[in-house]
């Protein structure tokens, strides 16, 4: 004990002289922390909201999800840099006298004290047209609506520059490929006014001339010509040039594709030069995943975009999971008639496991895809499927013995019309997708005819702070003059799975017989609501509710119990799209699927 006391006394004597230094270092640390800003506020701003100013300096407004975000820890220099960003922003919006002073407070926050000053107002807007030699040019009446500025408006550099671009685009889309717009602004800082003028040099009205290509090595020129939306002799329109350039990129063949108008040299029309750089034309794809109902799953595939210098997409892929083993070969030919049409065909052999049976099938499809407008797509193809073998479980054998159709040859024609107004293909924030599918079918062995109809609508609503509300509603029905038992089991409606009611296993939902056997339904009703919100950095959170079931009757909920599930998920933004996982819980018990929850891994979103 006395040795312990002696050691403690020696340690105290050694440390005590260092105490003042420790206290000083602690004080310095507290002082340093006071210089850090964990929150930025604003005062004195009347022209712009706090949310707008926060976005200017790269911050987001606080929400219920802010607790997941990384906390601010900004030093004085960083806050001053943000103040300079705000000052530049204000001046570009016409507030040239603005003063911004960052104030640090003892509670770890910083406030941008803003004195906006008097805004600069537009005192005059002039449009100066320089007509081409010997020809009548565009009229000021046609161009005035594109000015977007009027006397008395607050002068904004962004709007001032945008007007010049809008005038040029209007002219280039009206037959003037070499149009130029020179904006000019005279700013009176003392008078807080701006006199604006736009000098427009349209050049001559032109028509599309001959088309030449540069950079072709292993590509069919005739297909590239079909990809073009314009033809020689038509009035020049820049929108058609942009649409054609986009069509070339969508082929996936080129590292770059640029369409440029050339100065005409005594020839009729503007010569168009299509400059391309060919890229790789072979690709290998592979993916891995997991879900509770399928277990581990994988996919491997190969494709080529050219075959013997022909533009043909030829590929093969194999998928394997606890429910599916499938091999598919496919062939696609772009722009078979024009830039709005393409040919598609595939052949697949599969072993698929449903809730009550496993079946093997061989299926071939072939058809055409038409881009009717920028938003409307029409697809029509013929299909023939031979269900080679059905292996039912014990409960299903009796239903098959009583006449339920299993092995069959089904010949179908599938027609689908889709309207797509979304802003992004994989992560839409706004817009809708509406689709209608009609599938008349004929069963060769029994001469039974039936029509399968499916309607689906998706709508995306962008909320504040990068939050998106996604909605989905789907309904379907089978119509036939024959009894329901004559419709093949593989053609009936089922619900459940990663793209359906996520709390339940794949295709495990539907009408049950008195013996508890799932035979599929003649109808389908499903609805989903999903909230997608930012978490931190590249992570996005998902919260959802799904409901629905396959029904005994087409487009009817009579005698149907709606099954529902809810859950949460997360997505990580990657170069191949959002990657993540959802976990969903059942809200209604179900005899064919007693697991309490389901896990689904995704590339993208459920819808």
Residue pairs with C-beta under 8 A, 6 or more apart in sequence:
33 108
34 104
34 106
34 108
35 75
35 76
35 104
36 73
36 74
36 75
36 108
37 72
37 73
37 74
37 75
37 78
37 79
37 104
37 108
37 109
37 110
38 71
38 72
38 73
38 74
38 108
38 109
39 72
39 108
39 109
39 110
40 54
40 57
40 59
40 72
40 74
40 79
40 82
40 109
40 110
40 111
40 112
41 50
41 109
41 110
41 111
41 112
42 50
42 53
42 111
42 112
42 114
43 111
43 112
43 113
43 114
44 113
44 114
44 115
44 116
45 53
45 112
45 114
45 116
46 116
47 93
47 95
47 116
47 119
47 154
48 93
50 61
51 61
51 464
53 86
53 89
53 112
54 60
54 61
56 85
56 86
56 89
57 82
57 85
57 86
58 82
59 72
60 66
60 69
60 465
60 466
60 534
61 464
61 465
63 464
63 465
63 467
63 533
65 465
65 467
65 533
65 534
65 535
65 541
68 535
68 536
68 541
69 534
69 535
69 536
70 536
70 537
74 82
74 110
76 102
76 104
79 102
79 104
79 110
80 102
82 102
82 112
83 100
83 101
83 102
83 112
86 100
86 112
86 114
87 98
87 100
90 98
90 100
90 114
90 116
91 98
91 157
92 156
92 157
92 158
93 119
93 154
93 156
93 157
93 158
94 119
94 120
94 121
94 154
94 155
94 156
94 157
94 194
95 116
95 117
95 119
95 120
96 117
96 120
96 187
96 189
96 192
97 116
97 117
97 118
98 114
98 115
98 116
98 117
99 114
99 115
99 117
100 112
100 113
100 114
100 115
101 112
101 113
102 110
102 111
102 112
102 113
103 110
103 111
103 112
103 113
104 110
105 111
118 192
119 154
119 155
119 192
120 154
120 155
120 187
120 189
120 192
120 193
120 194
121 152
121 153
121 154
121 155
121 192
121 193
121 194
122 149
122 150
122 151
122 152
122 153
122 154
122 155
122 193
122 194
122 195
122 196
123 151
123 188
123 193
123 194
123 195
124 151
124 195
124 196
124 197
125 147
125 149
125 150
125 151
125 196
125 197
126 195
126 196
126 197
126 198
127 140
127 143
127 144
127 147
127 197
127 198
127 200
128 197
128 198
128 199
128 200
129 137
129 138
129 139
129 140
129 143
129 200
129 202
130 137
130 199
130 200
130 201
130 202
131 137
131 202
132 202
132 203
132 204
132 205
135 204
135 205
137 202
138 171
138 174
138 176
138 200
138 202
142 170
142 174
143 167
143 170
143 171
143 200
146 163
146 166
146 167
146 170
147 163
147 167
147 198
148 159
148 162
148 163
148 166
149 159
149 160
149 163
149 196
153 159
155 185
155 187
155 194
155 196
160 183
160 185
160 196
161 183
163 183
163 198
164 181
164 182
164 183
164 198
165 181
167 181
167 198
167 200
168 179
168 180
168 181
169 238
171 179
171 181
171 200
171 202
172 179
172 236
172 237
172 238
173 237
173 238
173 239
174 205
174 237
175 205
175 206
175 207
175 235
175 236
175 237
176 202
176 203
176 204
176 205
176 206
176 236
177 203
177 206
177 236
177 238
177 261
177 270
178 203
178 206
178 261
178 263
179 200
179 201
179 202
179 203
180 200
180 201
180 203
181 198
181 199
181 200
181 201
182 198
182 199
182 200
182 201
183 196
183 197
183 198
183 199
184 196
184 197
184 198
184 199
185 194
185 195
185 196
185 197
186 194
186 195
186 196
187 193
187 194
188 194
188 195
205 235
205 236
206 236
206 261
206 264
206 269
206 270
207 232
207 233
207 234
207 235
207 236
207 268
207 269
207 270
208 230
208 231
208 232
208 233
208 234
208 235
208 236
208 269
208 270
208 272
209 232
209 264
209 267
209 268
209 269
209 270
209 271
209 272
210 232
210 267
210 269
210 271
210 272
211 225
211 228
211 232
211 271
211 272
211 274
212 271
212 272
212 273
212 274
213 221
213 224
213 273
213 274
213 275
213 276
214 273
214 274
214 275
214 276
215 275
215 276
215 277
215 278
216 224
216 276
216 278
217 278
218 278
218 281
218 306
218 309
219 253
219 276
219 278
219 306
219 309
219 311
220 309
220 310
220 311
223 311
223 334
223 335
224 248
224 274
224 276
226 335
226 336
226 337
226 338
226 339
227 244
227 247
227 248
227 251
227 334
227 335
227 339
228 244
228 247
228 259
228 274
228 339
229 240
229 241
229 243
229 244
229 247
229 339
230 236
230 237
230 240
230 241
230 244
230 272
232 269
233 269
234 240
236 261
236 270
241 259
241 261
241 272
243 339
244 259
244 339
245 257
245 258
245 259
247 335
247 339
248 254
248 257
248 259
248 274
248 276
249 257
251 305
251 311
251 334
252 305
253 278
253 279
253 281
253 305
253 306
253 311
254 276
254 277
254 278
254 279
255 277
255 278
255 279
256 275
256 276
256 277
257 274
257 275
257 276
257 277
258 274
258 275
258 276
259 272
259 273
259 274
259 275
260 272
260 273
260 275
261 270
261 271
261 272
261 273
262 270
262 271
262 272
262 273
264 270
264 271
281 304
281 305
281 306
282 302
282 303
282 304
282 305
283 302
283 303
283 304
283 305
284 300
284 301
284 302
285 299
285 300
285 301
285 302
285 303
285 317
286 298
286 299
286 300
286 301
287 298
287 299
287 603
288 296
288 297
288 298
289 296
289 297
289 298
289 601
289 602
289 603
290 296
290 297
290 599
290 601
291 297
291 498
291 506
291 598
291 599
291 600
291 601
292 505
292 595
292 597
292 598
292 599
292 600
293 322
293 323
293 496
293 497
293 505
293 506
293 508
293 598
294 321
294 322
294 323
294 324
294 506
295 321
295 322
295 323
296 321
296 322
297 319
297 320
297 321
297 322
297 324
298 319
298 320
298 321
299 317
299 318
299 319
299 320
300 317
300 318
301 315
301 316
301 317
301 318
302 315
302 316
302 317
303 313
303 314
303 315
303 316
304 312
304 313
304 314
304 315
305 311
305 312
305 313
306 312
307 314
311 333
311 334
312 331
312 332
312 333
313 330
313 331
313 332
313 333
313 334
314 329
314 330
314 331
315 329
315 330
316 327
316 328
316 329
316 330
317 327
317 328
318 326
318 327
318 328
319 325
319 326
319 328
320 326
322 353
323 352
323 353
323 506
324 350
324 351
324 352
324 353
325 350
325 351
326 348
326 349
326 350
326 351
326 352
327 348
327 349
327 350
328 346
328 347
328 348
329 346
329 347
329 348
330 344
330 345
330 346
330 347
331 343
331 344
331 345
331 346
332 342
332 343
332 344
332 345
333 342
333 343
333 344
334 342
335 341
335 342
336 342
336 343
336 368
339 371
340 370
340 371
340 372
341 368
341 369
341 370
341 371
342 368
342 369
343 366
343 367
343 368
343 369
344 365
344 366
344 367
344 368
344 369
344 381
345 364
345 365
345 366
345 367
346 364
346 365
347 362
347 363
347 364
347 365
348 362
348 363
348 364
349 360
349 361
349 362
349 363
350 360
350 361
350 363
351 358
351 359
351 360
352 358
352 359
352 360
352 361
354 489
354 494
354 507
354 518
355 494
355 505
355 507
355 508
355 518
355 592
355 593
356 392
356 393
356 395
356 396
356 517
356 518
356 519
357 390
357 391
357 392
357 393
357 396
357 406
357 489
358 390
358 391
359 387
359 388
359 389
359 390
359 391
359 406
359 489
359 490
360 387
360 388
360 389
361 385
361 386
361 387
361 388
361 490
362 385
362 386
362 388
363 383
363 384
363 385
363 386
364 383
364 384
364 385
365 381
365 382
365 383
365 414
366 381
366 382
367 379
367 380
367 381
367 382
367 414
368 379
368 380
368 381
369 377
369 378
369 379
370 377
370 378
370 379
370 380
371 377
372 378
375 419
375 420
375 421
376 417
376 418
376 419
377 417
377 418
377 420
378 415
378 416
378 417
378 418
379 414
379 415
379 416
379 418
380 413
380 414
380 415
380 416
381 413
381 414
382 411
382 412
382 413
382 414
383 410
383 411
383 412
383 413
383 414
384 409
384 410
384 411
384 412
385 409
385 410
385 412
385 490
386 409
387 406
387 407
387 408
387 409
387 410
387 488
387 490
388 407
389 407
390 400
390 406
390 407
390 489
390 490
392 399
392 400
392 406
395 515
395 516
395 517
396 404
396 517
396 518
396 519
398 515
398 517
399 513
399 517
399 519
400 406
402 485
403 485
403 486
404 485
404 489
404 519
405 443
405 446
405 448
405 485
405 486
405 487
405 488
405 489
406 488
406 489
408 443
408 444
408 445
408 446
408 488
408 490
409 443
409 444
409 445
410 441
410 442
410 443
410 444
410 488
410 490
410 491
411 441
411 442
411 444
412 439
412 440
412 441
412 442
413 439
413 440
413 441
414 437
414 438
414 439
415 437
415 438
415 439
416 435
416 436
416 437
416 438
417 435
417 436
417 437
418 433
418 434
418 435
418 436
419 432
419 433
419 434
419 435
420 431
420 432
420 433
421 431
421 432
421 433
422 428
422 430
422 431
422 432
422 433
422 460
423 429
423 430
423 431
426 577
426 578
426 604
427 577
427 578
427 605
428 460
428 468
428 470
429 460
429 462
429 468
430 460
430 461
430 462
431 459
431 460
432 457
432 458
432 459
432 460
433 456
433 457
433 458
434 456
434 457
434 458
435 454
435 455
435 456
435 457
436 453
436 454
436 455
437 452
437 453
437 454
437 455
438 451
438 452
438 453
439 451
439 452
439 453
439 454
440 449
440 450
440 451
441 449
441 450
441 451
441 452
441 491
442 448
442 449
443 449
443 450
443 486
443 488
446 482
446 486
448 480
448 482
448 486
448 487
449 480
449 481
449 482
450 478
450 479
450 480
450 482
450 487
450 491
451 478
451 479
451 480
452 476
452 477
452 478
452 491
453 476
453 477
453 478
453 479
453 554
454 474
454 475
454 476
454 524
455 474
455 475
455 476
456 472
456 473
456 474
456 475
457 472
457 473
457 474
458 470
458 471
458 472
458 607
459 470
459 471
459 472
460 468
460 469
460 470
460 471
461 468
461 469
461 470
461 471
462 468
463 469
465 533
465 534
466 533
466 534
467 531
467 532
467 533
467 534
468 531
468 532
468 533
469 529
469 530
469 531
469 532
470 528
470 529
470 530
470 531
470 532
470 605
470 607
471 528
471 529
471 530
472 526
472 527
472 528
472 529
472 530
472 607
473 526
473 527
474 524
474 525
474 526
474 527
474 548
475 523
475 524
475 525
475 526
475 555
476 493
476 523
476 524
476 554
476 555
477 522
477 523
477 524
477 553
477 554
477 555
478 487
478 491
478 492
478 493
478 522
478 523
478 554
479 554
480 486
480 487
484 522
484 552
487 520
487 522
489 519
489 520
492 510
492 519
492 520
492 521
492 522
492 550
493 510
493 520
493 521
493 522
493 523
493 524
493 550
493 551
494 507
494 508
494 509
494 510
494 518
494 520
494 521
494 550
495 501
495 504
495 507
495 508
495 509
495 510
495 524
495 526
495 548
495 549
495 550
495 563
496 504
496 505
496 506
496 507
496 508
496 509
496 563
496 593
497 504
497 505
497 506
497 507
497 508
498 506
498 582
498 600
498 602
498 606
499 606
499 607
500 506
500 509
500 526
500 546
500 548
501 509
501 526
501 546
501 547
501 548
501 549
501 563
501 564
501 565
502 544
502 546
502 565
502 567
502 582
502 584
502 598
502 600
502 606
503 546
503 563
503 564
503 565
503 566
503 567
503 584
503 585
503 586
503 587
503 597
503 598
504 563
504 565
504 586
504 590
504 593
504 598
505 592
505 593
505 595
505 598
508 518
508 590
508 592
508 593
509 548
509 549
509 550
509 563
509 590
510 518
510 519
510 520
510 521
510 549
510 550
511 518
511 519
511 520
511 521
511 550
511 551
511 552
511 559
511 560
512 518
512 519
512 591
512 592
513 519
516 591
516 592
518 592
520 550
521 549
521 550
521 551
521 552
522 551
522 552
522 553
522 554
523 550
523 551
523 552
523 553
523 554
523 555
523 556
524 548
524 549
524 550
524 551
525 548
525 549
525 551
525 555
525 557
525 560
525 562
526 546
526 547
526 548
526 549
527 546
527 547
527 548
528 544
528 545
528 546
528 547
528 606
528 607
529 544
529 545
530 542
530 543
530 544
530 605
530 606
530 607
531 542
531 543
531 544
532 540
532 541
532 542
532 571
532 605
533 540
533 541
533 542
533 543
534 540
534 541
535 541
535 570
538 572
538 573
538 574
539 570
539 571
539 572
539 573
540 570
540 571
540 572
540 573
540 578
540 580
541 568
541 569
541 570
541 571
542 568
542 569
542 570
542 571
542 580
542 582
542 605
543 567
543 568
543 569
544 566
544 567
544 568
544 569
544 582
544 584
544 606
545 564
545 565
545 566
546 564
546 565
546 566
546 584
547 562
547 563
547 564
547 565
548 562
548 563
549 560
549 561
549 562
549 563
551 557
551 558
551 559
551 560
552 558
552 559
552 560
553 559
561 588
562 588
563 586
563 587
563 588
563 590
564 586
564 587
564 588
565 584
565 585
565 586
565 587
565 598
566 584
566 585
566 587
567 582
567 583
567 584
567 585
567 597
568 582
568 583
569 580
569 581
569 582
569 583
569 602
570 580
570 581
571 578
571 579
571 580
571 602
571 605
572 578
572 579
572 580
576 603
577 603
577 604
578 602
578 603
578 604
578 605
579 602
579 603
580 601
580 602
581 599
581 600
581 601
581 602
582 599
582 600
582 602
582 606
583 597
583 598
583 599
583 600
584 597
584 598
584 599
584 600
585 596
585 597
586 593
586 595
586 596
586 597
600 606
